[in-house]
Amino acid sequence: MPERREFLAALMAAGLGRSGSKGVEGRGVSTGLRSSTRFDSLRPPSTPDLIVVGNIHTMDAATPRVEAFAVSGGRISAVGTAADIRRLAGRDTKVIDARSSTVFPGFIDAHCHPDGVEELVGVNCNLPRIADIQAALRKKAAETPPGMWVSGHMYDDTKLADGRPLTRRDIDAVVTDRSVLVVHRGGHTGIANSAAFAEAGVDANTPDPDGGRFYRENGELTGKVAEHALDRLRGAVKRADVTPDVRRRAVAAFSGQMAKSGLTSVHSTGADEFDLRALEEARDDDQLRFRMYLFPLQPLFRKLNAAGIKTGFGDEVIRIGPVKYIADGSASERTMRMSTPYVGRPNDYGILVISQEELNSQVEEAHRSGWRVGTHANGDVAIDMVLTAYERAQQLMPRADVRHRIEHCTLVNPGLLERIKAGGVIPAPFYTYVYYHGEKWVEYGEEKVRWMFAHRSFLDYGIPVAPASDYMPGPYEPLMAIQSMVTRTDYRGRVWGGNQKITVPEALRICTMNGAYASKEETIKGSITPGKLADFVVLARDPHTEDPSVIKDIPVLRTFLGGRATFEA
Ligand SMILES: [Zn+2]
């Protein structure tokens, strides 16, 4: 690990004289925490470690297109013509010839859940038929020690060939001696078997909790549970397969998966101390393939806050983000809280999981402590509540450039957009949902979808909308996201809210610069600019010139993090 003095010299050599300037919370890496970037190998910019020559889109308005750039000590050290940059090369300088491909800054996913644990040890229920899910659960149950639960994930109720959702009886038909909980990929609903309800102490007569629902038919539990009712089931889960070692391996493996799609930075929006520890250990093993901006859930927030830590603490690899709160239900599971009902369910307006008073006091606590806040709010009712809480906190204690966030911010209207703009609030709407979840939008109806995932509206209001997959709920591939935002067309070819289409350059800017802005890291990420981190991606073809309906199929050739390859096709 370099001394602080050497480190600062390295920053200056890398042209980062403005690194400590406003905008970067935690002052870059000068916290003295370890970094996977090897500054001790830094040479002056005249002898770069790496030179990239090709069709380069920098996303930097000052020099949007360059022929080449140089990398020294994990940072971009120069951009310019191929001739100028080649002239900097020394004997040991590696040269990447990307003239037949296209280079962009690394993509950023500002809202996802990439701990990788379920992907490594859970039952993947993203399967075509109920019979397939039954077979997978039966197999896992046979391998599960008595007394432990079987956990399914990636279940998607509207994509089954059976044309109906999974039920308690479906699972009872294959597993009776173990508790089973299959969670929807949206994360707000699940299906449990009878053993699970018994273990959680829930039966057909158990009242619904506030902000939750045990679904019933003819006086019996269907197996479906939502929001705080799901929490009740989750609270009873016992698993032997989620050890610290599994967590460490899981996040490492999953970071490698995300690197394959061109991602270099992600925001993990809802983490506990075990998630944080797993990240640190994966990093110690040099196995972490993305940079992390981590949103603590309330319990971890309280511990960090008590220790004097606030949003922005950390370094360029792992940084603490806003505290994560939740106001309402889910878009993909059709439980978000709206001012008008769901199509075909005239009495169903969705679910709120918190009161205005509770939200006000939670936001005030974090805001006064110098934290940023990111609150999950999908429906217009929930978004209004969150804005009210943010506006109230700012009135009680004004803070400059705080950039509180609204996670998802799905259904908006002109009044909400004006308040978001006025408050400097950053929305993080789903960017792959139009394409991937098209079959669900009939339950909202075309009129409402014109105001959902409203990327065009946010840009028109001058709001720096953040890129967000919410994986698992949505696929995380940034190229699918660009296609989805540009075409507003689902996988079956139906257009949803065509008024919200944006252009390819706008979509690329959201996936890079706006992602950096959302973590207050725009001075070190988001563009290929001298002084910034050398995070970039090489694509086989240029999205600007590709047929928009197949942008998602452009191969990602290589991904680089701090000048090191994290993925090579
Ligand atoms: Zn989420």
Boltz pocket constraint, residues with backbone or C-beta under 6 A from the ligand:
constraints:
  - pocket:
      binder: B
      contacts: [[A, 111], [A, 112], [A, 113], [A, 269], [A, 470], [A, 471]]
      max_distance: 6.0
